[in-house]
Amino acid sequence: MEFLILFLTRLLELKKALIYLPNKLKADHNKENKSDGKKLERIMLNENEWNLMKDLVKILEKFEIVTKLLGGSNYITISLVYPMILSLKNHIKEMLDCYQDNQMMKILIY
């Protein structure tokens, strides 16, 4: 899971460059570069997908923290199970509430 979080975080850091790249390639005089730019443009994430990725990272980070905490073998963790599950449950609920509020705002705006 840690690798996935690092991968998604890095993609988010490179978002501006990735969005810029198709136009740069399409403006190139090289025929192959133009073709690559068009292909890249077709598979490029839209803004909703970028936002979803950002939210996914937030959710996965919380799961990673809990996994590392409960995976410790040098100390007793059974007493932490319920509080950690409750913490995850609350985190997911907050994320869903935020997502639903954002969806409602989009409906009201458009």
Order of alpha helices (4+ residues) and beta strands (2+ residues): alpha-alpha-alpha-alpha-alpha
